[in-house]
């Protein structure tokens, strides 16, 4: 008896933070999705250790705020020190626009366990772990447009060796890391942004707390740049830049102890457990193509970011938040392929700018010569005397999405193309009022009811939530957001990016723009 070929709308390759988050957001929207992962169990060693308030907000939108809070901790900021560990500057990270701590440390295996547990809550999702994808091929006349072949892996080495199996899919999303097989299927090459450094990474566990600053420390030393981070209770990480000519094998245990000793005052070294010592090449690269038809890449498969601003994993989670709602609308028949075009159009320039910003910040903190380092130290001391100067500088340099069908022309404000700030409204965070789809926030007379029926039905079919600020008993915080935007009406996307800011809800114009992006919940041709 011949078995019926397996077919699913979406295959996600990789169950790390990016792939797991993508699948969960698809599961929230009822999309059937198969996740294929090489490792049969969560990879046990620590890797990423930081996420910001915007990414925390995305986790919260995945209904995981409490679980993520339990496995992470907020930190007060970062200290920049000279080679003798004298403080040059302190950058506070206590402000937030998104309702969550601005800087958070975590253990990646713990986060991945949270995500794997969440995957099991959605009947439309299946995780198939311990398998290695060997082929992604577009095949005409099959049960689906794409054939994905895979085989079981050895639980220790992760090498594939079992019989080849296959699944057919309408879309394949590759969140399969820096050595992505999916990226090859897309036909992408990496644009090199001309940054490459070798760093030694050391993770330790200690039963005794270190007597250190509770935030991150960056040693601004052009000779031996270093980063130190208390991660979660009992866990600590160092990163040391290798000098020219140094090799990974030069760093035996005695050498590593010599490097970390300045932080170990009062610590019993014999009680330390060295979890990992590895050398990484930090690079700044971005794929030139993120999509080829029905195959798309995200996370490290699409970009690699140096760690200086803690945005490596964050960038992948932002990819997931951008892509998941768009793909869900396409799979549900509420949008056409034009909507998927906006994924690369929006995310690639944004990610590229973030990589460039990380390279620039890294040079400011660790680059140059001994002479320029002295100038940098003086400049840092002067700049940080101005309250929140570092925060304002980074915010000014931080990218926004470019104008397009899902980002309307900017007016005087800077809010369009960026995430809408999230205040508390009557004790609850704004997103709790907005739902999972599009949202309209406005104040003043209700002009929405006066709009024509066809336009109102368009937004109703998208599941749009309408929030009238004047109708809220505690709406002053939300009114402040509108004041900052110099607007009386905002249109928000499911990923909380502001599509448009206007003096009044202009539903007809907004509908035209959304339809130009391929969104058509009515299922009819354009007027």
C-alpha positions in Angstrom: 0.0 0.0 0.0 1.4 3.4 -1.1 1.4 6.0 1.7 0.0 9.4 0.9 2.8 12.0 0.5 3.1 14.3 3.5 2.2 17.9 2.8 2.2 21.0 5.1 1.8 24.7 4.2 5.0 25.7 5.9 8.3 24.0 6.8 10.6 25.9 9.2 14.2 24.6 9.2 15.8 25.2 12.6 14.2 25.3 16.0 16.6 27.9 17.6 15.2 31.2 18.9 14.5 32.5 15.4 12.9 29.4 13.9 11.0 28.6 17.1 9.6 32.1 17.4 8.6 32.0 13.7 6.7 28.8 14.2 5.0 30.0 17.3 3.7 33.1 15.6 2.4 31.0 12.7 0.8 28.7 15.2 -1.0 31.6 16.9 -2.6 32.3 13.5 -3.6 28.7 13.0 -1.0 27.9 10.2 0.1 24.3 9.9 3.8 24.2 10.2 6.5 21.5 10.5 9.7 22.4 12.3 12.8 20.4 11.4 15.7 20.6 13.8 19.1 18.9 13.7 19.5 18.5 17.5 17.3 16.0 19.1 17.6 17.9 22.4 18.2 21.6 23.1 21.8 22.4 22.4 23.3 22.5 25.9 26.0 25.2 25.6 25.4 28.9 26.0 25.6 31.1 23.0 23.4 34.3 22.8 23.0 36.0 26.2 21.2 39.4 25.5 17.9 40.6 24.2 16.4 44.1 24.4 13.0 45.5 25.3 11.6 45.3 21.8 12.4 41.6 21.5 10.9 41.1 25.0 7.8 42.7 23.7 7.7 40.2 20.8 8.1 37.3 23.2 5.2 38.8 25.2 3.1 38.9 22.0 3.8 35.2 21.8 2.2 34.9 25.2 5.5 34.1 26.8 6.2 37.2 28.9 6.1 35.3 32.3 8.2 32.3 31.1 10.8 34.6 29.5 11.0 36.8 32.7 11.7 33.7 34.7 14.7 32.7 32.7 16.2 36.2 32.2 17.2 39.1 34.3 17.3 42.9 33.5 20.7 44.6 33.8 21.3 48.3 34.6 23.4 49.0 31.6 27.1 49.0 30.6 30.3 50.3 31.9 33.2 51.3 29.7 36.5 51.0 31.4 40.2 51.5 30.5 42.7 48.6 30.6 43.1 49.1 34.3 39.4 48.7 34.8 38.9 52.4 35.7 35.4 53.5 34.7 35.4 55.8 31.7 31.6 56.0 31.2 28.5 54.3 32.3 25.6 53.8 29.9 22.3 53.4 31.7 19.7 51.1 30.2 16.7 51.8 32.5 14.6 53.7 30.0 12.1 51.7 27.9 9.7 52.4 25.1 8.2 49.0 24.9 7.0 48.3 28.4 9.8 45.8 29.4 13.4 46.1 30.6 15.6 47.7 28.0 18.5 45.2 28.5 18.1 41.6 29.6 20.6 38.7 30.1 19.6 35.1 29.6 20.8 31.6 29.0 20.1 30.4 25.5 19.4 26.8 26.3 16.8 27.9 28.9 15.1 30.2 26.3 15.1 27.4 23.7 13.4 25.1 26.2 10.7 27.7 26.8 10.2 28.0 23.0 10.0 24.2 22.5 7.4 23.9 25.3 5.4 26.7 23.6 5.5 24.9 20.3 3.6 21.9 21.8 0.7 24.2 22.8 -0.4 24.7 19.2 -2.2 21.8 17.4 -1.1 23.2 14.0 2.6 22.9 14.9 4.9 19.9 14.9 8.6 19.7 16.0 10.6 16.9 14.4 13.9 17.0 16.1 17.1 15.0 15.3 16.8 15.3 11.6 19.2 16.9 9.0 17.7 18.6 5.9 19.6 17.4 2.8 17.6 18.9 -0.1 15.1 21.7 -0.8 13.9 21.5 -4.4 11.1 23.1 -6.4 9.3 20.3 -8.2 6.4 20.8 -10.7 3.4 18.5 -10.3 4.0 17.4 -6.8 1.7 17.5 -3.8 3.2 20.9 -3.0 5.5 23.3 -4.9 8.5 22.4 -2.7 10.1 19.1 -1.8 12.2 18.9 1.4 14.2 15.8 2.0 15.8 15.0 5.4 17.2 12.1 7.4 17.7 11.2 11.0 20.9 12.4 12.7 23.2 10.8 15.2 22.2 12.1 18.6 25.8 12.8 19.5 27.5 14.1 16.3 24.3 15.3 14.5 25.6 13.7 11.3 22.9 12.5 9.1 22.8 8.8 8.4 19.3 7.5 8.5 17.0 6.7 5.6 15.9 9.7 3.5 12.4 11.0 4.1 10.5 13.8 2.4 7.8 16.3 3.0 6.1 18.7 0.6 5.5 22.3 1.5 4.1 25.5 0.1 6.8 27.6 1.7 10.1 26.8 3.3 11.7 29.2 5.9 15.4 28.7 6.6 16.4 29.7 10.2 19.2 27.2 10.0 22.1 29.4 11.0 25.3 30.8 9.6 26.0 27.7 7.5 22.5 27.7 6.1 21.5 25.1 3.5 18.4 27.1 2.8 20.5 30.2 1.8 22.0 28.0 -0.9 18.5 27.1 -2.1 17.7 30.8 -2.3 20.9 31.4 -4.3 22.1 34.1 -2.0 25.7 35.2 -1.4 26.9 37.2 1.6 27.8 40.9 1.3 30.9 41.4 3.4 30.8 44.6 5.3 34.6 44.3 6.0 34.6 43.3 9.6 36.3 40.2 10.9 37.9 39.6 14.3 38.7 36.5 16.3 37.6 36.5 19.9 37.9 34.0 22.7 34.7 33.3 24.6 34.8 31.8 28.1 31.7 30.8 30.1 31.9 29.8 33.7 29.6 28.8 36.5 30.3 29.7 40.1 28.5 28.8 43.4 29.7 32.1 44.8 28.6 35.5 43.3 31.3 37.7 42.0 31.8 41.1 43.6 31.3 43.0 40.3 29.1 45.5 38.6 25.8 44.0 37.8 25.7 45.1 34.2 28.0 44.5 31.2 31.6 45.8 31.2 33.5 46.7 28.0 37.3 47.0 28.4 38.3 49.7 25.9 41.8 48.5 25.2 43.1 48.5 21.6 45.6 45.9 22.6 43.4 43.4 24.4 39.7 44.4 24.1 37.5 42.5 26.4 33.8 42.2 27.5 32.6 40.8 30.8 28.9 40.0 31.5 27.2 38.5 34.6 24.6 36.5 32.7 22.1 34.8 35.1 22.8 34.0 38.7 25.9 31.8 39.0 26.8 32.3 35.3 29.5 34.6 33.9 30.9 35.3 30.4 34.1 36.9 29.1 35.1 37.7 25.5 38.7 38.6 24.7 39.9 39.8 21.3 42.8 37.9 20.0 45.9 39.8 19.0 47.4 39.4 15.5 49.3 36.2 15.3 47.6 34.5 18.3 45.9 31.2 17.7 43.1 29.4 19.6 45.5 26.7 20.8 47.6 29.3 22.5 45.0 29.6 25.2 45.4 26.8 27.6 43.7 26.8 31.0 46.5 28.7 32.7 46.4 31.4 30.0 42.6 31.7 30.4 42.9 32.0 34.2 45.4 34.8 33.7 42.9 36.7 31.5 39.9 36.4 33.8 41.8 36.8 37.1 41.1 40.6 37.4 37.4 39.8 38.0 38.0 37.0 40.5 38.9 39.0 43.6 37.7 37.0 46.6 36.5 34.0 44.5 37.7 30.5 45.1 39.0 29.5 41.7 38.8 25.8 42.5 35.0 26.1 42.8 34.6 27.5 39.2 33.2 25.3 36.5 34.4 26.2 33.0 31.4 25.4 30.8 32.9 26.5 27.5 36.1 27.9 26.0 35.7 28.6 22.3 37.2 30.9 19.6 34.8 32.6 17.3 35.3 34.8 14.3 33.0 37.8 14.6 31.9 39.0 11.2 29.6 41.6 9.7 27.8 40.1 6.6 24.3 40.4 5.1 22.8 38.1 2.4 22.1 39.8 -0.9 18.9 37.8 -1.3 16.4 36.7 1.4 13.8 35.2 -0.8 13.6 33.1 -3.9 10.0 32.4 -4.7 8.6 30.3 -1.9 11.9 29.8 0.0 13.0 32.5 2.5 15.8 32.9 5.0 15.9 34.7 8.3 18.2 35.0 11.4 21.8 34.1 11.0 21.1 32.6 7.7 20.4 36.1 6.4 22.9 38.2 8.5 25.7 38.0 11.0 26.1 40.9 13.5 29.2 41.6 15.6 28.2 41.4 19.3 29.0 44.9 20.4 25.4 46.1 20.7 23.9 42.8 21.6 21.7 42.5 18.5 22.7 39.1 17.0 19.7 37.1 18.2 17.5 40.1 18.4 17.8 40.7 14.7 16.6 37.1 14.0 13.6 37.6 16.3 12.7 40.8 14.5 12.9 38.9 11.2 10.4 36.4 12.5 8.0 39.1 13.7 8.2 40.8 10.3 7.7 37.7 8.3 5.2 35.5 10.3 2.1 37.7 10.0 2.7 38.4 6.3 3.1 34.7 5.5 0.0 33.8 7.5 -2.1 36.3 5.5 -0.7 34.8 2.2 -1.4 31.2 3.3 -4.9 32.1 4.5 -5.7 33.6 1.1 -6.0 37.2 2.5 -2.9 38.5 0.6 -0.9 37.6 -2.5 2.9 37.2 -3.1 3.5 40.9 -3.2 3.2 41.0 0.6 6.2 38.6 0.9 8.2 41.0 -1.3 8.1 43.5 1.5 10.0 41.2 3.9 13.4 41.6 2.2 12.5 45.2 1.2 12.1 46.1 4.8 14.3 43.9 6.8 17.5 43.8 4.6 18.3 47.5 4.7 17.4 47.6 8.4 19.6 44.6 9.3 22.4 46.0 7.2 22.3 49.3 9.1 22.3 47.5 12.4 25.4 45.5 11.4 27.1 48.7 10.3 26.1 50.3 13.6 27.6 47.4 15.6 30.8 47.7 13.6 31.0 51.4 14.3 30.2 51.1 18.0 32.8 48.3 18.3 35.4 50.5 16.8 34.6 53.3 19.1 35.0 51.1 22.1 37.9 48.9 21.1 39.6 50.1 17.9 42.4 52.4 17.0 45.9 52.7 18.5 47.1 53.6 22.0 47.2 57.3 21.0 43.6 57.3 19.6 42.5 55.3 22.6 43.5 58.1 24.9 41.5 60.6 22.8 38.5 58.2 22.9 38.7 57.9 26.7 38.6 61.7 27.1 35.7 61.9 24.6 33.7 59.2 26.4 34.1 60.9 29.8 33.0 64.2 28.3 30.0 62.8 26.4 28.6 60.8 29.2 28.4 63.9 31.5 25.4 64.8 29.4 22.4 62.9 30.8 21.3 60.1 28.5 23.5 61.3 25.6 24.5 57.7 24.7 20.8 56.6 24.6 19.8 59.5 22.5 22.7 59.0 20.1 21.9 55.3 19.5 18.2 56.1 19.1 19.1 58.8 16.5 21.3 56.3 14.5 18.8 53.4 14.9 17.2 52.5 11.5 13.5 52.8 10.6 11.8 50.9 7.7 11.9 52.8 4.5 8.9 54.2 2.8 6.8 51.6 1.0 3.4 50.1 0.7 3.4 49.2 4.4 5.2 52.4 5.5 3.5 55.6 4.4 5.4 58.8 3.7 6.7 60.4 6.9 5.3 63.7 8.1 7.1 65.8 10.7 7.3 62.8 13.1 9.8 60.0 13.3 7.3 57.3 14.5 6.2 56.0 11.0 8.3 52.9 10.1 9.2 52.2 13.8 7.5 50.2 16.5 4.8 52.1 18.3 5.8 52.9 21.9 3.9 50.8 24.4 2.7 52.7 27.5 0.6 51.3 30.3 -3.1 52.2 29.8 -5.1 51.8 32.9 -2.5 49.4 34.4 -2.3 47.2 31.3 0.2 47.4 28.5 -1.0 48.8 25.2 -0.6 45.5 23.3 -3.2 43.9 25.5 -5.8 46.3 24.0 -4.6 45.9 20.4 -5.0 42.1 19.8 -2.9 40.2 17.3 -3.8 42.0 14.0 -3.9 45.5 12.6 -5.0 48.2 14.9 -6.2 51.8 14.7 -5.5 54.2 17.5 -7.2 57.6 17.3 -8.6 60.5 19.3 -11.3 63.1 18.6 -14.6 62.5 16.7 -15.4 59.0 15.5 -15.0 59.3 11.8 -14.6 55.5 11.2 -18.4 54.8 11.4 -19.0 57.4 8.7 -16.6 55.6 6.3 -18.1 53.6 3.4 -19.2 50.0 4.1 -16.7 48.4 1.8 -13.8 50.1 3.4 -15.0 49.2 6.9 -15.5 45.6 5.9 -11.9 45.5 4.5 -10.5 46.3 8.0 -13.1 44.1 9.8 -12.0 41.1 7.7 -8.4 41.8 8.7 -9.5 41.6 12.4 -8.5 45.2 13.0 -8.9 46.5 16.5 -10.0 50.1 16.9 -9.0 52.0 20.1 -10.5 55.4 20.7 -8.3 57.2 23.2 -11.1 59.5 24.4 -13.1 56.5 25.3 -10.5 55.1 27.7 -10.7 55.9 31.4 -6.9 56.1 31.6 -6.0 57.2 28.1 -3.5 60.0 28.9 -0.4 57.8 28.4 -1.7 56.8 24.9 -2.6 60.4 24.2 1.1 61.3 25.0 2.1 58.8 22.2 -0.1 60.7 19.8 1.4 64.0 20.9 4.9 62.7 20.3 3.8 61.6 16.8 2.1 64.9 16.2 -0.9 63.0 15.0 -4.4 62.1 16.1 -4.6 58.7 14.4 -2.2 55.8 13.9 -2.4 52.7 11.8 -0.4 49.8 13.4 0.6 46.5 11.8 0.5 43.2 13.6 4.2 43.5 14.4 3.3 46.9 15.9 5.2 48.9 13.3 3.4 52.2 12.6 2.1 52.2 9.0 0.8 55.7 9.0 0.2 58.8 11.2 -2.5 61.2 10.3 -4.8 64.0 11.6 -7.7 61.6 11.4 -8.3 57.9 10.6 -8.0 58.0 6.8 -9.3 54.5 6.1 -9.7 54.9 2.4 -6.1 55.9 1.8 -4.9 53.3 4.3 -6.9 50.6 2.4 -5.3 51.7 -0.9 -1.8 51.3 0.5 -2.5 47.9 2.1 -4.0 46.6 -1.2 -0.9 47.9 -3.0 1.1 45.7 -0.7 -1.0 42.7 -1.8 -3.3 42.5 1.2 -6.9 41.7 0.1 -9.0 40.0 2.7 -12.1 40.5 0.5 -10.7 38.1 -2.0 -11.8 40.3 -5.0 -9.9 42.2 -7.6 -9.0 45.8 -7.0 -11.7 48.4 -7.6 
